[in-house]
Amino acid sequence: MMRALVFLVLGPMLIATVALALAQAISPPPYDFERLVAVLLFLFTALVAAPACWLDAYLARSFAIPLRAPLIAAAGAVLAPSLASGFAWMQFGSFWLPSAFLSCFAIGGAVCAGTCSLLANDYGSRETAAGAKDLLRN
């Protein structure tokens, strides 16, 4: 339950808050535009975080966090541009998006999924810390 809460609520809220803070630091946008961007970022990152949550829960049984977090971040980096391309194709009828635009989505998806994976890990478990030789759990 905590993993789903982190991936579907806390992660998207964190990304939207950081993006709005950066936008305020650069130049204050209009108030209505801020709210629109926050809602869109929350919804889009929730769409990226949902499959990443499922994958993280599946991999949590067999991989320790030093191996699992980069894998989940890589999955987020693949999911975000794919969803952006699919959304552009559905809305505008074109499948082509600039690579610089897609790389921004890839970076955002990787940061969101990787951060959520780190936050959702059960650090209080009674298992011993994973060393270099035992990153794969048996």
C-alpha positions as MATLAB code, in Angstrom:
seq = 'MMRALVFLVLGPMLIATVALALAQAISPPPYDFERLVAVLLFLFTALVAAPACWLDAYLARSFAIPLRAPLIAAAGAVLAPSLASGFAWMQFGSFWLPSAFLSCFAIGGAVCAGTCSLLANDYGSRETAAGAKDLLRN';
ca = [
       0.000    0.000    0.000;
       2.834    2.389    0.841;
       4.506    1.702   -2.504;
       1.360    2.670   -4.420;
       0.937    5.808   -2.325;
       4.522    6.882   -2.989;
       4.402    6.150   -6.712;
       0.932    7.483   -7.470;
       0.654   10.470   -5.091;
       3.937   11.537   -3.538;
       6.128   11.203   -6.660;
       3.887   13.167   -9.043;
       3.240   15.792   -6.355;
       6.981   16.168   -5.786;
       7.681   16.581   -9.510;
       4.911   19.171   -9.925;
       6.135   21.125   -6.895;
       9.762   21.170   -8.047;
       8.778   22.226  -11.571;
       6.636   25.073  -10.233;
       9.424   26.197   -7.900;
      11.868   26.281  -10.812;
       9.375   28.209  -12.939;
       8.932   30.738  -10.135;
      12.700   31.141   -9.798;
      13.181   31.809  -13.511;
      10.233   34.131  -14.102;
       6.853   34.112  -12.377;
       4.186   32.795  -14.784;
       0.538   33.837  -14.564;
      -1.398   32.187  -11.741;
      -3.810   30.247  -13.975;
      -0.940   28.902  -16.049;
       0.773   27.669  -12.867;
      -2.268   25.669  -11.831;
      -2.692   24.194  -15.302;
       0.957   23.123  -15.495;
       0.809   21.616  -11.989;
      -2.270   19.547  -12.830;
      -0.845   18.374  -16.173;
       2.493   17.436  -14.614;
       0.752   15.543  -11.828;
      -1.442   13.585  -14.248;
       1.349   12.823  -16.705;
       3.806   11.689  -14.056;
       1.091    9.566  -12.439;
       0.659    7.817  -15.814;
       4.403    7.171  -15.919;
       4.590    6.121  -12.263;
       1.775    3.555  -12.426;
       3.630    0.960  -14.556;
       6.871    1.805  -12.740;
       5.126    1.003   -9.447;
       4.051   -2.380  -10.739;
       7.560   -3.132  -12.005;
       9.150   -1.974   -8.742;
       6.841   -4.188   -6.689;
       7.686   -7.142   -8.921;
      11.442   -6.540   -8.771;
      11.430   -5.877   -5.002;
      11.180   -9.602   -4.378;
      14.391  -10.445   -6.193;
      16.580   -7.312   -6.406;
      18.064   -5.157   -3.678;
      17.602   -1.377   -3.900;
      21.080   -0.588   -5.385;
      20.137   -2.615   -8.457;
      16.405   -1.968   -8.493;
      16.396    1.855   -8.407;
      18.457    2.310  -11.617;
      16.323   -0.297  -13.383;
      13.133    1.505  -12.417;
      14.681    4.848  -13.465;
      15.540    3.346  -16.857;
      11.974    2.078  -17.196;
      10.690    5.577  -16.408;
      13.066    7.022  -19.003;
      11.553    4.695  -21.605;
       7.923    5.111  -20.518;
       7.761    8.919  -20.463;
       8.783    9.646  -24.088;
       6.646    6.736  -25.254;
       3.589    8.188  -23.544;
       4.398   11.671  -24.874;
       4.713   10.349  -28.432;
       1.490    8.380  -28.086;
      -0.343   11.395  -26.728;
       0.940   13.589  -29.584;
      -0.088   10.970  -32.122;
      -3.587   10.655  -30.626;
      -4.200   14.389  -30.290;
      -2.480   15.864  -33.309;
      -2.200   12.995  -35.754;
       1.566   13.248  -35.998;
       3.968   10.783  -34.484;
       7.103   12.920  -34.839;
       8.330   14.953  -31.894;
      11.728   16.689  -31.656;
      14.378   14.618  -29.904;
      15.228   17.474  -27.512;
      11.588   17.530  -26.441;
      11.547   13.774  -25.903;
      14.813   13.831  -23.977;
      13.231   16.231  -21.468;
      10.451   13.701  -20.952;
      13.012   10.904  -20.584;
      14.954   12.787  -17.919;
      11.771   13.666  -16.039;
      10.475   10.097  -16.206;
      13.781    8.695  -14.964;
      13.948   11.146  -12.062;
      10.338   10.518  -11.061;
      10.513    6.713  -11.236;
      13.949    6.448   -9.624;
      13.047    8.788   -6.773;
       9.804    6.942   -6.137;
      11.651    3.627   -6.088;
      14.092    4.958   -3.498;
      11.294    6.435   -1.374;
       9.114    3.311   -1.536;
      11.859    0.929   -0.426;
      11.344   -0.729    2.942;
      14.505    0.396    4.678;
      13.287   -0.847    8.049;
      13.139   -4.495    7.064;
      15.092   -7.007    9.113;
      17.097   -8.244    6.141;
      20.809   -7.553    6.064;
      22.149   -4.839    3.815;
      22.991   -6.034    0.337;
      26.664   -6.204   -0.480;
      28.266   -6.294   -3.899;
      28.122  -10.096   -4.047;
      24.491  -10.495   -2.980;
      22.527   -7.880   -4.935;
      20.341  -10.667   -6.255;
      18.176  -12.154   -3.530;
      17.471  -15.870   -3.488;
];
